[in-house]
Amino acid sequence: MTGPGPVFYMKKFNNKIGLALGGGAARGWAHFGIIRALREQGIQPDIICGTSIGALVGASYVTNCMEDFEKWVLGLRKRDIAGMLDFTLGGGLIEGDRLMNFLRQDMSIDIPIEQLDIPFAAIATDLETGNEVWFQEGDLLDAVRASISLPGLFTPVCLKHKWLADGALVNPVPVSVCRALGAEQVIAVDLNAYIIGKSFRKEPAKNTQSKSSSISEITDNNLLKWIKNTLSSVINSDNKPNDEPGLFDVMNSAIIIMQDRITRTRMAGDPPDVLLRPNLSDIGMLDFHRAKEAIDKGMACVTRHIPSLDILE
């Protein structure tokens, strides 16, 4: 027989606190640890805004599904992740329907945004105009699906006659959106610190030809390599020098550099009151099976910044 769960005593703050959850693909599981550790410090956000994976984790929080979602995430294996991916050769490699169906049916993250008890916004990018799109009403999962549409990986989403992609293209850490929704103090989570160049700091590959493996063998292979090898006949990436970065290395590094520069520029003009930057440099873009490591690093980051949290009123 298990005892009752932990009891959190929330502090009373004079100002509304916003939590801006940044994008970062698999590194986004650190958001679970961030939110849990903040609660342990008596801090519960009044407003949540999320970009990309931040929108997904934020959605689980505002629908009171975060604990169940975190438990599921902690049980993920490489084989499970592969089974969730529905490959296509359209505007991205993955349609995302299997993931959205799972979230809608199994996690019950399915409610109009305007009916949430906590103000929430998911950020996406209009591919035609380059404008930010802030989802503050409508279907929550549609908003999340648009926000996680990482170019080259997930296909873009068409909503209200707009083709939408990952919000991190324009606002990787949505501090500005938190303030626009009424937050007087903002805690921001930047997942992409310490990562630039990480894909290139590695030993040259051995002169061997990799064969595509089946999903049943995915537990013995790196997921990122499996996807690359499975699609090698399409992207023709085998005919290159052994030490040349592959398609996904280049794509991943380019996105990280872009997001880092945009984040620095936007925060210079609109700095958060508290900036949390967990060191997730050893967790790859598609390492979704390494949730425990990411969550632990998120919690450790909050612990390091406890003195900074004292400025919250």
C-alpha positions as CSV (number, residue, x, y, z in Angstrom):
1,M,0.0,0.0,0.0
2,T,1.5,3.3,-1.0
3,G,1.3,6.5,1.1
4,P,0.0,9.9,0.0
5,G,2.0,11.8,-2.6
6,P,4.1,14.8,-1.8
7,V,2.4,17.9,-0.4
8,F,3.5,21.3,-1.9
9,Y,3.0,24.5,0.0
10,M,2.7,27.3,-2.5
11,K,4.0,30.7,-1.6
12,K,1.8,33.7,-2.1
13,F,3.2,36.1,-4.6
14,N,2.1,39.7,-5.2
15,N,2.9,39.5,-8.9
16,K,1.7,37.1,-11.6
17,I,4.5,34.7,-12.5
18,G,4.9,33.5,-16.0
19,L,6.8,30.4,-17.1
20,A,8.3,30.5,-20.6
21,L,9.2,26.9,-21.7
22,G,11.6,26.9,-24.6
23,G,12.1,24.5,-27.5
24,G,14.7,21.8,-27.8
25,A,13.3,18.5,-29.0
26,A,14.2,15.6,-26.7
27,R,15.9,18.0,-24.3
28,G,12.5,19.3,-23.5
29,W,11.8,16.5,-21.1
30,A,13.9,18.7,-18.7
31,H,10.8,20.9,-18.4
32,F,9.3,18.2,-16.2
33,G,12.1,18.5,-13.8
34,I,12.1,22.3,-13.9
35,I,8.4,22.4,-13.1
36,R,8.6,19.8,-10.3
37,A,11.6,21.5,-8.7
38,L,9.9,24.9,-8.9
39,R,6.9,23.5,-7.1
40,E,9.2,22.1,-4.4
41,Q,10.3,25.7,-3.9
42,G,6.7,26.8,-3.5
43,I,6.5,28.4,-7.0
44,Q,3.6,27.6,-9.1
45,P,3.2,29.7,-12.4
46,D,0.1,31.7,-13.0
47,I,0.7,31.7,-16.8
48,I,2.4,29.1,-19.1
49,C,3.7,29.8,-22.6
50,G,5.5,27.2,-24.6
51,T,7.4,26.8,-27.8
52,S,7.8,23.5,-29.5
53,I,8.5,20.8,-26.9
54,G,7.8,23.4,-24.3
55,A,4.2,23.8,-25.6
56,L,3.8,20.0,-25.3
57,V,5.0,19.7,-21.7
58,G,3.2,23.0,-20.8
59,A,-0.1,21.5,-22.3
60,S,0.2,18.5,-20.1
61,Y,0.7,20.7,-17.0
62,V,-2.3,23.0,-17.7
63,T,-4.6,20.0,-18.3
64,N,-3.4,18.3,-15.1
65,C,-2.0,15.4,-17.0
66,M,1.7,16.1,-16.4
67,E,2.4,13.4,-13.8
68,D,0.8,10.7,-16.1
69,F,2.6,12.1,-19.1
70,E,5.9,12.2,-17.3
71,K,5.4,8.6,-16.1
72,W,4.8,7.5,-19.7
73,V,7.8,9.5,-21.0
74,L,10.1,7.8,-18.4
75,G,9.1,4.4,-19.7
76,L,10.0,5.2,-23.3
77,R,12.4,2.9,-25.2
78,K,13.9,3.5,-28.6
79,R,11.6,0.9,-30.0
80,D,8.6,2.7,-28.5
81,I,9.7,6.0,-30.1
82,A,10.2,4.3,-33.5
83,G,6.7,2.9,-33.3
84,M,5.3,6.4,-32.8
85,L,6.9,7.8,-35.9
86,D,4.9,7.8,-39.1
87,F,7.3,8.5,-41.9
88,T,6.5,10.5,-45.0
89,L,8.4,12.3,-47.8
90,G,6.2,15.4,-47.8
91,G,7.2,18.6,-46.0
92,G,8.9,16.7,-43.3
93,L,9.9,13.2,-42.4
94,I,7.2,12.6,-39.7
95,E,3.5,13.3,-40.0
96,G,2.9,13.2,-36.2
97,D,-0.6,11.7,-36.4
98,R,0.3,8.7,-34.2
99,L,1.8,11.0,-31.5
100,M,-1.2,13.3,-31.5
101,N,-3.7,10.4,-31.5
102,F,-1.9,9.0,-28.5
103,L,-2.0,12.3,-26.6
104,R,-5.7,12.8,-27.4
105,Q,-6.9,9.4,-26.5
106,D,-4.5,8.1,-23.9
107,M,-3.3,11.3,-22.1
108,S,-6.6,13.2,-22.5
109,I,-4.7,16.4,-23.4
110,D,-7.7,17.5,-25.4
111,I,-9.5,20.7,-24.4
112,P,-10.1,24.1,-25.9
113,I,-7.4,26.5,-24.7
114,E,-9.8,29.1,-23.6
115,Q,-11.4,26.7,-21.1
116,L,-8.1,26.0,-19.3
117,D,-7.8,27.2,-15.7
118,I,-4.4,28.6,-16.3
119,P,-3.7,31.1,-19.1
120,F,-1.7,29.3,-21.8
121,A,-0.3,30.0,-25.2
122,A,1.6,27.9,-27.7
123,I,3.8,29.6,-30.3
124,A,4.1,28.6,-33.9
125,T,5.5,30.3,-37.1
126,D,3.6,31.3,-40.2
127,L,5.7,29.9,-43.0
128,E,4.3,32.4,-45.6
129,T,4.8,35.6,-43.6
130,G,7.4,34.6,-41.0
131,N,5.1,36.0,-38.3
132,E,4.6,34.6,-34.8
133,V,1.3,32.9,-34.2
134,W,0.1,32.8,-30.6
135,F,-2.5,30.1,-29.9
136,Q,-4.6,31.3,-27.1
137,E,-7.9,29.7,-28.1
138,G,-9.1,26.7,-30.1
139,D,-8.0,23.0,-29.9
140,L,-5.1,22.6,-27.6
141,L,-3.5,19.7,-29.4
142,D,-3.8,21.4,-32.8
143,A,-1.8,24.3,-31.3
144,V,0.8,21.9,-29.9
145,R,1.1,20.0,-33.1
146,A,1.8,23.3,-35.0
147,S,4.3,24.4,-32.4
148,I,6.4,21.2,-32.6
149,S,6.6,21.2,-36.4
150,L,10.4,21.3,-36.5
151,P,11.4,22.0,-40.2
152,G,12.8,18.9,-41.9
153,L,11.5,16.6,-39.1
154,F,7.8,17.1,-38.6
155,T,5.5,18.2,-41.5
156,P,4.0,21.6,-41.2
157,V,0.4,22.0,-40.2
158,C,-2.3,23.9,-42.0
159,L,-4.7,25.7,-39.7
160,K,-7.1,28.5,-40.7
161,H,-5.5,28.6,-44.2
162,K,-2.0,29.1,-42.7
163,W,0.9,26.7,-43.0
164,L,2.5,26.6,-39.6
165,A,5.9,25.4,-38.4
166,D,7.9,25.3,-35.1
167,G,7.6,28.4,-33.0
168,A,11.3,28.2,-32.2
169,L,12.0,29.7,-35.7
170,V,10.9,33.1,-34.4
171,N,10.6,32.8,-30.6
172,P,12.5,29.9,-29.0
173,V,11.9,31.0,-25.4
174,P,8.6,32.9,-25.3
175,V,9.3,35.5,-22.6
176,S,7.4,38.2,-24.6
177,V,4.3,36.1,-24.8
178,C,4.2,35.5,-21.0
179,R,4.4,39.3,-20.5
180,A,1.7,39.9,-23.1
181,L,-0.6,37.5,-21.2
182,G,-0.2,39.5,-18.0
183,A,2.9,38.0,-16.3
184,E,4.7,40.6,-14.2
185,Q,7.7,38.3,-13.5
186,V,8.9,35.6,-15.9
187,I,10.9,32.5,-15.4
188,A,12.4,31.4,-18.7
189,V,13.8,28.0,-19.6
190,D,16.5,27.9,-22.3
191,L,17.2,24.3,-23.3
192,N,19.9,25.0,-25.9
193,A,22.7,26.4,-23.8
194,Y,26.2,24.8,-24.1
195,I,25.1,22.9,-27.2
196,I,26.5,24.8,-30.2
197,G,29.1,22.6,-32.1
198,K,28.3,19.5,-30.0
199,S,27.5,17.5,-33.2
200,F,31.0,18.1,-34.5
201,R,33.0,17.4,-31.4
202,K,33.2,13.6,-32.0
203,E,35.6,11.0,-33.4
204,P,35.6,10.5,-37.2
205,A,33.4,7.6,-38.2
206,K,35.0,4.3,-39.1
207,N,35.2,3.3,-42.7
208,T,32.3,0.9,-42.6
209,Q,29.0,0.9,-44.3
210,S,25.9,0.9,-42.1
211,K,22.9,-1.1,-43.1
212,S,19.4,-0.1,-42.3
213,S,18.0,-1.9,-39.3
214,S,14.4,-2.8,-38.6
215,I,12.3,-1.4,-35.9
216,S,12.7,-4.6,-34.0
217,E,16.4,-4.0,-33.8
218,I,16.1,-0.3,-32.7
219,T,17.0,-1.1,-29.1
220,D,20.5,-1.9,-30.2
221,N,21.0,1.2,-32.4
222,N,21.0,4.9,-32.0
223,L,17.6,6.2,-33.1
224,L,19.1,9.2,-35.0
225,K,21.4,6.8,-36.9
226,W,18.5,4.4,-37.6
227,I,16.4,7.2,-39.2
228,K,19.4,8.4,-41.3
229,N,20.3,4.9,-42.5
230,T,16.7,4.0,-43.2
231,L,16.4,7.0,-45.4
232,S,19.9,6.9,-46.9
233,S,18.7,5.7,-50.3
234,V,16.5,8.9,-50.5
235,I,19.0,11.5,-49.2
236,N,22.1,9.8,-50.7
237,S,24.2,10.5,-47.6
238,D,26.5,7.4,-47.9
239,N,28.7,8.8,-50.7
240,K,30.6,11.3,-48.6
241,P,33.9,11.3,-46.6
242,N,33.7,9.5,-43.3
243,D,34.4,12.5,-41.2
244,E,31.9,14.8,-43.0
245,P,28.8,15.6,-40.9
246,G,25.6,13.9,-42.0
247,L,22.3,15.5,-43.0
248,F,20.9,15.3,-39.4
249,D,24.1,16.6,-37.9
250,V,24.0,19.6,-40.1
251,M,20.3,20.2,-39.7
252,N,20.5,19.8,-35.9
253,S,23.5,22.2,-35.6
254,A,21.9,24.8,-37.9
255,I,18.7,24.8,-35.9
256,I,20.6,25.1,-32.6
257,I,22.7,28.0,-33.9
258,M,19.7,29.8,-35.2
259,Q,17.7,29.4,-32.0
260,D,20.6,30.4,-29.8
261,R,21.1,33.7,-31.8
262,I,17.4,34.5,-31.8
263,T,17.1,33.7,-28.1
264,R,20.0,36.0,-27.2
265,T,18.7,38.8,-29.4
266,R,15.2,38.6,-28.0
267,M,16.3,38.3,-24.4
268,A,18.5,41.3,-24.7
269,G,15.4,43.4,-25.5
270,D,13.1,41.6,-23.1
271,P,15.1,39.8,-20.4
272,P,13.3,37.3,-18.0
273,D,13.5,37.9,-14.3
274,V,15.0,34.4,-13.8
275,L,16.8,32.5,-16.6
276,L,17.2,28.7,-16.2
277,R,19.7,27.0,-18.6
278,P,20.1,23.3,-17.8
279,N,23.2,21.7,-19.2
280,L,21.8,19.2,-21.7
281,S,24.6,19.2,-24.2
282,D,25.0,15.4,-24.1
283,I,21.3,14.8,-25.0
284,G,20.6,14.7,-28.7
285,M,17.7,16.1,-30.6
286,L,16.0,12.7,-30.9
287,D,17.1,11.1,-27.6
288,F,13.6,11.0,-26.3
289,H,14.4,7.7,-24.5
290,R,16.7,9.6,-22.1
291,A,14.0,11.3,-20.2
292,K,15.3,10.5,-16.7
293,E,18.6,12.2,-17.5
294,A,16.9,15.3,-18.9
295,I,14.5,15.5,-15.9
296,D,17.3,15.2,-13.4
297,K,19.3,17.9,-15.1
298,G,16.2,20.1,-15.1
299,M,15.8,19.7,-11.4
300,A,19.5,20.2,-10.7
301,C,19.3,23.5,-12.7
302,V,16.6,24.8,-10.4
303,T,18.6,23.8,-7.3
304,R,21.6,25.8,-8.6
305,H,19.4,28.8,-9.1
306,I,17.5,28.8,-5.8
307,P,19.2,32.2,-4.7
308,S,17.9,33.7,-8.0
309,L,14.4,32.7,-7.3
310,D,14.4,34.9,-4.2
311,I,13.8,37.9,-6.4
312,L,10.3,36.7,-7.2
313,E,7.8,38.7,-5.1
